[in-house]
Amino acid sequence: MKKRPVVLFFAGCVSGMAAVWNEEIPAAVFYCLGGVIFWGRQILRDRRYLIGLLGMAIGMLLLFAQRHTAEQEIRMVEKKAPKEISGVVLKSSQTERSMAYLIQCQGWDGKLLLYDTSNAKVRTGDWIQAETKVEIQEKAGNPGQFSARNYYFARGIYYRGFAERIYVKGYRKNPLENVLEKSREWLKDQIQEQYSKEEAGLIQGMLLGDKSLMEEEQKDDFKESGLIHLLAVSGLHISLAGRSIYRILRRIGAGFLLSSAAGFFTALYYGMLTGGSVSSIRAVLMLGIYFLSQVLGKNYDLLSSVSLAGSLILIRNPLYFGDTGFLLSFCAVIIIGCIGQETGKKKKVWGKVLSRIVFPLKLQMGMLPLMIYLQYETPVFSFLANAAAVPAASVGFAMALAFVWLPPLFLHRWIQAFFWAVLKISQIKYGMITIGQVPLWWVAAGYIVFYLAGKKKVKMPFSVRVGVIYMGILCMTAVPVMRPKTIAFLDVGQGDCMMAETAGGMILADGGSSSVKKTGRYRMLPYLKSRGKQKIKIAVISHMDEDHYSGILELLEMGRIEYLGLPDVPRDAAYESVKTAAEKAGTVIFLLAEGKVIKGADFYLKVLHPPAGSSLEKNAASLVLQGNINGKRILLTGDVEKEGEKELLRKGLKQADILKVAHHGSKNSTSEEFLSLVKPVHAVISCGKENRYGHPHKEVTEKILKYNSRIHRTDKEGAVIFW
């Protein structure tokens, strides 16, 4: 390692950025001191390790400076509160409901993602003027939720807007971008013409990184089989394209310099064509370094190459440090660099067939700590899926790319067969293990354990090494086991959702939204996984309004709910759709009405309202649950209104530690009489940001404050969690 100064610099740079990235001050100080102590210890052994400490200092400064610059610009834009923007359209793409344009606004460093439903005729390169409210990219409102802010900030996209009107003021011709855009459209047309819809979605995803043709179920299959990396244009694809051109030219007699240049620029063009993801940038840089090393007559070192590429990327844009693609891509290559030599030796002993299984197994084990940290789960036997699918996908990819220019022929049926095999492999279940959210030190502990377990020549007594490995495994195992049970009211926009952990499993009371699409998939399920759970034990729907059941319906369709409690009231179309989805998934349905009880070892919930077959209006007939969860007195009121509250006053209401305020804080609920009996310590209001209903109403919040209750709002705080 001492002879690889670039590796030391990159390692130091990453450790410095890790300290700055953490927004919790105590944790940041801890990681910073840990890094200083580590590099200080190494320097005492050999001064050449100073480059690691230098990298750490530079990494901290770069990321801090970039964040500071971004924050300054954001404050400036927020202060001006522009209602109109002008700039150049850099890219355009079709989303589910609108067109999305990437705009470089005049006078701004950060870019803006503009959504337009007005069907304006806008091209890449157009200089436009648009009426829009500029917003900062949204933070994740719940633990486990995808962070749009981190994702877009890494790409220099700080803002978003929803255009009311767009005016095209001119056109700035960019010949290269024009060629790239036409090439993408031509390739999409060719793929969709040559292959069936199912395979075309996969091929378009692999060749162009465009997964718009793929169903959500298909994407889930690839994720749960550990093959999700095949759906992104990765370094493998870029390298394969560049090296293929190089080898073809060399075989027909072209010179080394010409072949290398052609291979490099092919990879560069292909990387730009597919959107320039961070993994493709890494691959292009590493391929360039490889060709340069050959020209200079130097030995190519994979670890030095990936470290140099990583250092250049982070120096150019330090915010890439928080990008999942960056972390996974570089981690995978570094692990390959560490295990590659040993794997080569094994081939002579065990044979090529066994090595095809052993190699992905080692890669999976090496990626395990980071995968758990980023995604909370991993398929146990994904190495088998990769051993089978990657060769088929590589052959299919190479042939599809080589013959994409041909009209539909019998040849494409052979290519399609490779991708059909990949799809079938992805549909097999490989045993998903869900650990949940873990701290950064957990990842470090994991890699220390793997290092000590795999390294034969470690300068410490065998007994000490075994002890360290044992303690490391114990600490890693203890994190999910010792995780405290929580009661969480999730931020689902304009809607309700409560998840509570119990000894018997996760309990869900309502789950839906009228303002956020796919609430179940993108807000409820990620939180569930972050808590180390794969399924909901018991779900209850208070009444059949979209903002209370839409997310639950999604989870039912995914087979994520074991038991479902429905109100025993007259049925409507929504009721029947939920019931049908539950029956199809094998979920056990039970009916709830006044007097019914749901209980377990550490929770008790009694239905106070409504009586069976209630003829009250839908909101007034909402299920009201009162009880105790993990030692906390709780009252869940759905959307019950004054008419329903009057009945509750006569049904044994008790004081509550936690009150879920009815109907998102509507003025038609939460009367003085009701509050005088409940006297909540905490009052949770679940509502959407700047919702059109004006929830919560000022009168309601004022009444709650009279009883010295602490008000929590999901539109202001995000998820409200009680430990």
N, C-alpha and C positions, 0 to 999 in steps of 0.2 A: 504493500500500500504506500510506503514511503517513496517508492519510485514512480508513483502515479500522482503527481502534484495536482492535476486537474480534478481527480477524484476527491482528494482532500478538500480542495476549494469548494467543489459542488456540495459535498457533505456539510461543510461549515456553513455555506450559504443557506442550505435547506434548514439546518438547525436554528440559524438566526431568524429566518422568516417564520418558523414554527412558533418561536417565542412571541413575535410581534403579532402574528395572526390571531392568537387567542385573545378574545376581548375581555376575559376576566382577569383583572389586574393580579390577584394572588397567583393564579395559574401561570400567567405570563412571566412573572418574576421567578417562579419555581423552574419553569422550562429554561429561562435565560441563565439562571445560576447553574442549573444542571449542565447546560452546554458549556459554560465557562469552566466548570470543574472538570468536565470530561477532556476538553481540549488542553486545559492547563496540565492535567496529569500526563497527557500524551507528549506535550512539549518538554516536560521534565525528562522524559525518556529520550526524545530526539527533537532537536530544534526545527527539523524539517516540517514538523506538525504545526509550526506557526502559520503556515498557509491555511490550515483549517480554521484557526482563530480569526485570521484575516477575512476568510470567506464568511464567517459568522457575522463579523462586524459589518461587512458590506451588505450582506443579506438583510440585516436589521435596518440599516440606513435606507436601502433602496425601497423596501416595502413601506417603511414609515413615511418616507418622502412621497411615494406614490399615493398612499392613502390620504396624506395631508393635502396634496394637490387636488385630488378628487373631491375631498370634503369641502375645500375652499370654493371650487367651482359650483358644487351642488348648492352651497349656501348662497352664492351669488345668484344662481338661477332661481332658487326659491324666493329670494328677496325681491327680485324683479317680477316674479309671477307672470311670465309671458303667456298671453292668450293666442299668440300667433308666432309661428316659426317659419324660417326659410332656410333652405339648404339643398344639397345634392343627394339624390337617391343613389346609394351605393349598391344595394341589393333589394330584391323583391322575392316574396314567397307567398304561397297560398296556405292559409290556415283553415281550420274547420269552418269558421264563420266569416272570415274576412281576408283581405289582402294585408300583408305586413311589409312595410318598407323600412329599410335601414337608412337613416338620414344622418349626414354629416352637417350639422347646423352651423351657420355662419358665426364665428367667434367662440365656438365651444370646442373643447378637447373631447369631451364625452359625446358619444353618438346617441341618437334617439331612435327607438323602435316605434314606428307609427302604424297603428291599425286603422284600416279604412273600409267602411261598408258602403261607401257612396258610389262604387263602381267607376271611379275616376280612371281615365286612361293615362296611366303613368308608366314610364319606362325607366330602366336603369340608365343613369346619366342625366335624367331630367333635373332641372333646377326648379324646385317647387316652393309654394307658399301655402301654408295650411293653418286653419283655425283649429286650435286644440288646446286642451288643458295639459300642461306638462307635469308629469308625476315622476318621482324617483322610483326606480325599480323596487318592487315589493320585497320586504323581508319575509322569511318563513314565519308564519304565525304559530306553528305548533312544532314540538319536538319531532324529529324524523322527517318533517316536510321538506320537499325540494326547495332550495333557496334560489329563487330567481335572481335576487340581488348578487349573490356570489357568482352565479353562472354568467350573468351578463356583464358584471363588473370586470371579470377576467378577460372579457372580449372588448372592453372599452365602451360598453353600452350602459350609460348611467340612467337614461331617462326612457319613459314611454309616454305615448299619447294616443288618443282616440279622435281621429279627424272628423270634424263636422263638415268641412269643405276643404277641397284641395284645388289649387290653381297652378297650372304648369306655366312657368315664366320663361323657360328656355331649355336648351339642351347642351350639355357638355360632353362631347364625344370622347369615349374611352375605347379605343379600338380593341385592346386586349380583353376588357370586360365584355364587350359586345360579342367577341369571338367565343369567350367562355360560356356566356349565356346561351348562345345559339347551339353550341356543342352539347350543353346539358340537355336542352330541349330535344335535340336530335337523338341523343342517346336514350332518353326516356321513351320517345316514340318507337325507337328500334326495339327496345326491351319489351315494351308492352305489346308490340306486334308479333314478336318471335316466340313469346312464352305465355303459358297460361297465367291467369291472374294470381294464383297462389305462389307460383315460383317467381313470377315477375316482381312481386313485392320484395321477396328476399334478394333477388339479383339486383334490383334497383337500390336496395339498401346497402349491399356489399360494394357495388361498383361506384355509386354516387353518394352514398350516405343519406339518401332520401327514403325514409320509412313510411311515407304517406300512404302507400298502397297496402301496408300491412295492418291486419286486424290487431286489436289490443290483446286478444287471446294468444295470437302468434308471438307477440313481443313478450308476453308473460312466460310462454313456453321457453323461449331462448334465455330469459333471465333465470328461470328456475332450474334450467339444465346447465347453467354456467357457460352458455354459448353466446351471451349478449354481445361479446366483443366482435363477433362475426358480422353484426349489423352496423358496425361503424367502419368507416374507411380508416383502417388502422395503418400502423407502420408496416405490417406484413404486406398489405395490398400495395402500398407505395413502393416498397423495396422490391416486391415481385415484379412490378411494372418496369422499374428502372433497370434492374438486373437482367430481366428478360431481353430487353433491347440491347443491352451490353453484350450478352452472350450470343445473340443472333448475329450481330455485326462482327464479332470476333470470329465466329465460325465461317462466315463468308469471306474472311480475309481482311477486314478493315483493321486499321491501326489501333493501338491501345488508346491513344489520346482521343481520337475521333469516337471510338466506342464508349469511352468513359464520359465524354462530354454529352454524347447523345443519350446515354443512360441517365445521367444526372438531370438534364433538361427535360427528359420525358417524365421523370419522377416529379420534378418541380411543376411542370404543366399539369400533371394529373392531380397533384396536391392542391393546386389553385382551382382546378376544375371541380373538385369535390368539396370546396368550401374552406380549405386551409385550417382544418382542425389542428389542435396542438400535437396530437400523435402523428399526423401527417407532416407537420413542420419538423418534428423530431426525426422522422424517418428520412426526410430530404436532407437535413443537415448531416445525419450519420452516414448516409450514402455518399454525400459530397466529401466527408472526411475520409471514408474508405477509399474512394478514387484518388484523392489527394495523397494519401499515404502510399498508394501503389506508384503514383507518379514520382514521389520523392524517394522511393525505395525504402520506406520505413515499415516496420511491423505494425499491423493494425490491431489495436487493443480495444475490445468491445466496451469495457468499463470506462476507459479514458474517453472514448468516443461519445458515449451516452452522457458522461459528465460534462464534456465540453458543450454538447448540444443543449443540455439542461441549463448550464450556466448562461449561455447566450440568450436563451428564451426568457429566463428570469430577469436578466439584466435589461432586456428589451421591454418586458412587461412583468413586473414583480407580482401583480395580481393573479397571474396564472398559477401561483402557488396554491390557491384555494380551489382550483378547478379539478374536479374528480377525474376527468380524462387525463390531465397532466400527471396526477399522482399514480393512477393505475398504469398508464403507459410506461412511465419511467421505472416504476417499481418492477414491472414485468421484465423489462430489458435488463435491469440490474441483477435480478435473480437469475436470469438466463446466463448472464456473464459470470455469476458466481458458481453455478452448477454445471456450466457447459463442459468444462474440461473433464470433470468427474464422469459425466454422462458419456462422453466419448470413450473413456476407458471401459465402461460397463458394456458397450456394444460388442467388444471383442469376447466378452465372457458370456453374456446372456443372449446375445443375438439381437437383431434389429426389431423383431416383433415385441420382445419384452421391453426394449428401450423405449418404444413408442408409448408404452403404458407408464413406465417408470418416470420418464421425463415430464409428462403433464402432471403426474402425481407430485413430483418435487416442486414443480412450478405452482401448483395449487396450494401446497403447504406453505411455500414462501409467500404467496399472496394472501394467505388466510387472515393474519392480523389486520392488514389494511382493508381487506374486503369487509370484515366484520365492523371495523371502525366506520366505513363509509356507507355500507348497505345493511348492516345489522344481521345479516344471514348469509349462508353459503350452502350450495348443494354438496353433500358429503362425497358423492361419487362423480362429481363433474369431470374429473380427470378421464374417466371412461368415455364420457360424451365427447370430450376434446380429442381423445386418442382416435375415435372413430370419425368425428365430423370434420376436424381441421384438414386432414388430407383430402377428403372428398370436396370440401369447400374450396381448397386451394386449387385443385385440378379444375373444378367447375368455374372458378373465378378466372383463371388463366385462359381457358377456352372461350368463355363468354366475352372477355375483353378482346381476345384475338379475332373472334369471328362476329363481333357485334355489327359490323358493316354489311354482312351478308343478309339477303332476304330470307324469310322463313324456309328452312331446308330440313332434311332428315337429320342433319348434324346437330341442330338445336334440340332435337328430341333426346340425343345422347347427353348433351350438356344439361338439359332439364332433369335427367335422371340423377345426376350428381346432387343437384339442389333438392330434388324430391327426397333423396336419402338424408340430407342434412335436416330437412323439415321433420322427417319421421324420427330421427335421432333426438331432436329437440323436444319431441312430445313425450318421451319416456321420462318417468319420474326418477330422480336420482337422490332422493332422501334429503330434504331441506332441513338444516339445523339453524334455528333462530336464536341468537345470543342477546340481541338488543343493543342499545346504545352503550358504548364503553368510552372511558377517558383516553387521552392521548398516551398516558404512561402505560396503559394496557397494551398498546401496540408495541411500544419500546420493550416492555417485558417479554412479549411474544418473540420478538426478533433476538433478544438476548438468549432466551431459552433455546431457540432453534440453532443459534450460533454455537452455544456450548455443547448442545447435543450432537451437532454434526461435525464440529471441528475436533480432529483427533489430537492435534498438537496445541493444546491450550496450557499456558504457563500457570497452572494451579493444581494442587493435589486432587486426585481423582475423587476423594470423599467430599472435598469442598465443591467441586464441579457438580456432583450429584445433588448435593444439598441446595445449591443455587438453582438448579433445574427444577428440583422438587418445590422449592418455595415459589419460584416463578409460576409454575403450573397451578399451585395452590391459590396464589393471588389472582391469576386469570380466571380460575373457576369460581372464586369467591365473589367476584364483581356481579355477575348476574344473579347469584344465589342471595346475596345480601342486599340486593336492590330494594329500597323501601316501597311499600304499596302506596299508590296514589289514587286520588279522585280528581279527574281532569275534565274541565269543560272546554272543549276544543273550539278554536276559531274556525267556523265553517261559513263565514259570511252571514247573510241573513237567514238564520236557522238555529237549530238546537242540536247539541251532541254532548253527552256526558259518558265518559268511560271510567270505570272504577275497577281496580285490581282487588281481587279477593283470593283466599286460599284455594278456592275451587276453580278459578279462572277469571276472565275479564267479563264484566257486566257492562252492557251498553243500554242507555236510556235515550231514545231518539237519536236520529242521525240523518240530517238532510239539510238542504239549502235551496233557496230560491234565487240566489245571486251568483253562486259558484257552481260551475259544471264539474261533474265527476268528483263530487265531494268524497265519496267512499274510496275511490282508487287513489286520489292524490292527497287527501288530508287524514282520513280516518285510518286507512290501512297502514300508511307510514308510521303513524303514532303507535298503532298496535305492534308493529314490528320493532319499533324503538324500545318498547317495554319487554321485548323478548317473547312475544306471543305470536302465534300464527292464526289463531281462531278466537272468535267471540264465544264465550260459553252461553250466556243468556243475553238476548236483545229484547227490548220492549219498545213498542211504538205507542205514543200517547194518543195520537189521532192521525187520520189520513190526509194530512196536508204535506205538500212536496217538501217544505222546509223542515219536516220532521222524519220523513221516511226515504227520501231519494237515495241517500248514501247507504242506508240499510239494504235497499233493493239491490244496489251494486254489489255489496258484500255477499248477499244471498246468491246472486248469479255467479260469484266466484267461489262459492262453497265455503265461506268463512264463518258461518254462524251455525251453532249446534241446536240451540233452542230459541224459539221466537214467541214472545207474548204479544197478543193482539187484543185490542179493546173489544169487549162483548157488546157491540152496538150494531145497528143496521149497516149492512155492507154496501159499498159503492164500487166503482170501477177500479179505483186505486187499491182498495182492500183486496179485490180479487187478483190483481196483478202481483201484489206482494205474496198472497197465499199461493198462487201458482208457482212463483219463483222458489218459494220455500219448499214446496212439495217436490219440485224437480231436483232441488239440491239435497233432498233427504233431511231437511231441517224439521225438527219436531215442533209443532205448533200447539200452543195452549192459550186459552182465553182468559182475560182478566176483567174483573168487575169488582164493585164494592165488597170488601170483606176478604177477598183473595189475598194470599200471602206468598211471597217469594223469599226463600231463606237458605242460608248456608252456614258454614262453621263460624264465619266472621261477618255476616251481614244479615239484615232482616228488613224487608220492605213490604208494607201493607198497603193495599189499594183502598183509598178513602172515598174515591169518586171515579166514575159514575156508577149507578146501579145497573145491573144487567138489562140490556135492551133499551137503554135511555133514549128518549125522543128529543133530548135537548139538541140545540144547534151544535155543529161539529166542534167548534172551539170550546163552548161551554161544557161539552161532554168529554173533554180531554181527561185521560187518566191522571190521577194525582196519587203519587206514591210517597209515603212517609215511613221513615225507619232509621236504621243505623248501619253505617258501612265503615268498617275498620275503626270503630270507636267514635265516629262522628255522626251526630244527629243530622239527618238530611231530609229535605222536603223538595220534591220534584213536582212542578205544577203544570207542565205542558203549556197550552195556550188557554187555560181556563180563564173565563171572564166573570164579571160581577154576578151573573145569574148562578154560575157554578160555585163561586166563592160563598154565596149566601148559604148554600147547602153544606159547604165545608165547615162553616162556623158552628154547625150543630153536630159535627162528626168527630169530635175528639182531637182537634188540632193541638199539637204540642210545640213547645219552643224548639228552634232548630239552630244548629251551628252553621249549617249551610242551606240557604234558600236559593233555588233556581227561580228567579223572578218570572212570573207568568207572561206569556205573549211578548217576549223581548222588550218588556218595559212599557207596554201599551197603557194609555190612561184609562182603558176600560177594565183593567185588572189591578190587583194589589191595593185593596182598600185599607182605610185606617183601621177598621174593625179586624181585618185579617192580620195586619201587622202587629196589632196590640196583643194578639194571641201567640203569634209565631216568634216575634222579637229576635230576628236572625242576627247572629254574630257577623256572618258574611252573606252578602246578597250578590248573586252572580246574574248579570244581564248579558244574554247572548244575542248579539245583533251585528249587522253588517256595517261596514264603514260608509258613512254618508248615505245611509239607506233612505229611500224615497218616502218611508212611512214616518220619519221623524222619531224613530225609536232610539233610545228610551225617552219617554216624555218627561219634561222638567218636573211636573207635579209628582210623578212617581218617585223620582230620585230624591226630591225634597221630603216626601213622606218617609222614605226609608231612612234618611239621615236623622230624622227626629228620634229614631230608636237607637241611635249611636251604632248603627250597623255600618260595616265597611263595604262599600260598593266596588265590585269588580266588573269590568266591561271587556268582552272579547274583542270589540272593535278598537279599543285603545291599548289593551295589554297583550293581545294574542291569547293563547291558551291560558286559562286560569287553573292552576294546579295546587291541590292541597295534599300535604305529605302526612 
